[in-house]
Amino acid sequence: MTNEKPYRPNVGIALFNADGRVLIGHRFKGDGPEIILPGLDWQMPQGGVDEGENLRDAAMRELWEETSVKSATYLGETDWLTYEFPPYDGPQTHRLAKFRGQRQKWFALRFTGKDDEIDPLTPRNGQPAEFDAWRWERLDRVAEIVVPFRREVYRAVAGQFATFAN
């Protein structure tokens, strides 16, 4: 059976600090088909692209909405990557239920601020908090602590952005 649903346009952000580690957030709840699993509840910031929105602008907006970070400079980006959501038996009225998964362009950014700028708990732009904690992590380790349906994308991002992790 083929899935006729479209992919949701999305951006992901690998925010690198001066030591070459990336910012990850601890998701404290699932969001429809975007489930979390015990011990696999960390991820890098990501989010949907608004109609007609420039992708780099979307990455900066999502980074700010999810972490409060504005102090970041552009390093590079991936081609489009996709992942499928796991089967979802919840309400089909959920905003993500109409999608089969996400089509993402990932952006590598260098954090130019100080750690006290990072605040994942305060809602911004009317968006609820997605993370209840954050930390810096080695890029090559992140794929092992995300939900399995995202792992191949995270491995691809790690391979393409490895040069920024050094």
Salt bridges, closest charged atoms under 4 A:
ASP31 OD1 - HIS94 NE2 2.80
ASP31 OD2 - ARG95 NH2 2.17
GLU34 OE1 - ARG27 NH1 3.34
GLU34 OE1 - ARG150 NH2 2.49
ASP41 OD2 - HIS26 NE2 3.05
ASP50 OD2 - ARG61 NE 3.76
GLU53 OE2 - ARG61 NE 2.80
GLU62 OE2 - ARG61 NH1 2.88
GLU65 OE1 - ARG61 NH1 3.26
GLU77 OE2 - LYS105 NZ 3.52
GLU84 OE2 - ARG100 NH2 3.30
ASP119 OD2 - ARG124 NH1 3.83
ASP132 OD1 - HIS26 ND1 2.65
GLU137 OE1 - ARG135 NH2 2.82
GLU137 OE2 - ARG141 NH1 3.75
ASP140 OD2 - ARG138 NH2 2.74
GLU144 OE2 - ARG155 NH2 3.14
GLU152 OE2 - ARG155 NH1 2.69
